[in-house]
Amino acid sequence: MIPSLVWSTAYDIFSAELCEKSGMDAILVGDSLGMTVYGLKSTREVSKELMFPHIKAVCKTVKNTPVIVDFPFRSYDNPLIAVDTAEYFANSGATHFKLEGAEDFVLSAITELRTRDFLVTGHLGLTPQTALQWEVQGKKEKSAEKILSDAKLLEARGISFLVLECVPESLGKAVQESLQIPVIGIGAGRYVQGQVLVFDDLIGKTDPSFQPKFLRRFGNARDEALHALEKYKNAVINGEFPGEGEVY
């Protein structure tokens, strides 16, 4: 299957504008901003208050691209908390939310959100908010069966998409074939209906030492930005900037 849906994260006006201009099918305001923007150690440190201004910036920038927002860690521990989070984020313009896992409390939260007409995307495989180790999930038969079963449970609760992270390609294929909704892969192989990458990673902005197997860098923004800064500094030192046409 050739993926037909392409997603990227975005956290600000710049990234949101470029994502929409490039024709992304959806923009994910991910809690990964904790690491890429703020240098936090994990998504567990991200709060809804930290995410709110980023969500607002993205939602007010895009005109036609769907925006999906991560619920931060502990912001959907029960249905009432999940509804409070959704209503809080709705003040920024968001109406579609992504929750990790398929535990009973997650399923209950999804049911409550759907009764209030919020859209929901699920997330299985490697779930960063609760992962004990950053490793491929579903390699053993029992864990693969659990992921497949959880995917079906989530679909039955009314999710619109399923993000599937860091699983063997064969499992990604099996999950997609078992569902009617699109599976959006990040390290889930070639046989799911869509792909998502972090904006800062795919443009080459983040530290190149971060190189999970699934990541391809499609640009070199880090080096380009450094080159521009060095040129700027040299131009000032050499008396070339500001020039005659850059003064009042």
N, C-alpha and C positions, 0 to 999 in steps of 0.2 A: 504493500500500500504506500503510495506517495502521499505524505502529509498534506492536507488541504488547508490547515489552520496554522497560522504563525503568530505567536504571542511574544511580547517582551515586557519586562518590568519598566516602570518609569517612576521617578520620585520627585520630579520638579518640572517647571515650565519647559526647560530646554529639552529634557528627554521625552516629555509627553508630546511636544510639538514635532520632534523628529520621528517619533514612533508613528504618529498619525500621518505625517507627510510620506513616510515610507510604505504606508499601506498595511500596517499591522492589523490583524483581525481582532485583537483585544490587547488591552494594556493591564498589567497586573501591578498594583501598588503593593509590593511585597514587604513583609517584615524583614526581608533581607537588607533593607535600608539600614538596619541596625549596625550591620558590619560594613557595608559599602559606603555609607554616608557618615556614620558616627564612630566607627572603629570599635564597636562593642564585640564581645567575645561570642555571643550567640543571640539568636532571635528571642530567647527567653527574657532578655533584658529590655525588649521593646514594649512600650506601653501604648495604649490607644491615644493618649495625649501626645505622645511623640509622633505618631503617625498622622494625626489629624491635619496639620498644615500641609503635609505632602499630598494627602488625598485631595484636599481643597485645591491645591495648585494644579494637580493633574486634571481634576474634574472641570475646572473653569477654563482650562486650556484646550482640551479636545472638543470637537464639535460633533463628530459622527462615530468615533471609535468607542466600543464598549469598555468600561472601566470595571475591573474586579479588584476587590480590596481584601487583603489578608486580615483575619481576626487575630490579634496578638495572643500570646500565651496567657491563659487564665481568663480570657475575656468571653468565654462561652462555657464556663464550668457547669452551668445549668440553663434551662430555657429562659428564665427571667434575666439572667446576666447577658445572655446572647441577644435578647431583644433590646436591652439597654444599650449594648454596644452598637447594634444595628441602627438604632434611632440616633445615637450620638454621631455615628459616621454619616447618617443620612443628612445631617446638617451641613455636610461638606459637598453633598450632591451624589453620594454613593448609594447604590441600591442592590449591588451584587457582591456577595462576600464569599471568601474561601475559608473553610475550616479543615483542620488536619485530623485524620484518624476516623475510626468508626466505632468507638466505644459507645456504650449506652447513652452517656450524657451528650455525646456529639450527635447521635441520631435524634435524641429528644430535642436538642437545640435546632437542628435542621427542620424538623417537623414544625416547630413553633415559628421559625422564620418564614417557612413556606406558607403557613396559614395567614401570615401578614403580608404576603405578596412580595417578599424579598427573594431575590434569586440567590442560589447557593451553588458553589463549586466545591467538590470534595478533593481530598489530597491523601494519597496512600503511598506505600513504599517507604522510602526514607522520609520521615516526618521530623524536620529539624527541631521543632519545639520540644519533642519528647525523646529524640534519638539518644541512646546511650553511647553508641559508636557510629562514626561516619563511615558506613560500609554498605555495599550492595545488599539489598533486601530480597527475600524470596528465592534464595539460591537452593534452599532445602525444600523438599516436597511439602512438608507440613506448613511451612511459612508461606510458600507459594499458594497453597490451597486457602490459607487464611486471607491473603490479599485478594484473591479471586472472590471468595465469599463476601468479604467486606465491600468490595466494589459493587456487587449485586445488591447488598443491603442499602448502600448509599443511593444507588439509582432508584430503588424502590421508594426512598424517602423524597425523591423529587429533585435531585441535583441536576444541573444543566450540563456540567462538564466534570471530568475527573482528571486531576493532575496526578501523574504517576512518576515517582522520582527514584532513580537509581535501582532498577530491577533488571534481571536478565531480559534480553530481547525476546526470548521465547515466552516469558511471562507477560511482557507488554502486549505481545500479539494475542495471547490467550484472553487477556482482560478485554482488549478492544473487541475481539470476536464475540465475547459473552455479553456485551452491553450494546444498547441502542444509542447511547449518547457518545459524543466524542471523548476520546482519551487524549490528554495533552501530555506529552512526554518530556521529561528532563532527565536524560540518561535512561530512557525506557525503550530504546531501539527504533527501528525503521518502520514498524508495522502498526503504529498508533496513528490516530488521525491528525494530530497536531504536535507542534514543538514549542517549547518556551525556554528562553535563556534570560539571564540577568543582563540588563542594558550595559552596565559598567563592564561586565566581563566580555560581552560579545564585541564591543567597540575597542577593546584593548585598553581600558582605563585602569583596571585594577592591577595589583601586583602580579607580575608574570609567574611568581613562584606558586601562586594558587592555580593549579592545573589539574582539576579532576578529569578523568578519562573522557567524560561526555562533552567537555567544553571545547569549542573551537572559537578562536578569536578572529573575527572578521575585519578588524581594523587595528590600528596601532595608535590610539588616541593618547596614550601615556607619553610616547616618544614625541608625537607631534606637538603636544602641549609644552613639553620640556624644550623642544627646539624653538618654539615661538617665544618662550620666556627668555631663552638665551639670546635670541636675536634682538629682543626688546632691550635687554640689559646692555648689549654691545652698542646698540644704536644710541642709547642715552650717553654711555661713556665716551663714545666717539664723537659726540656732538651732532649726530645725524637726526636725532629726534628730541624735541619737535622740530620739524622743518618749516620752511617759509610758508607752506600751504596749511600748516597746522597751528597757526597762532592767530589771535584776533587783533 
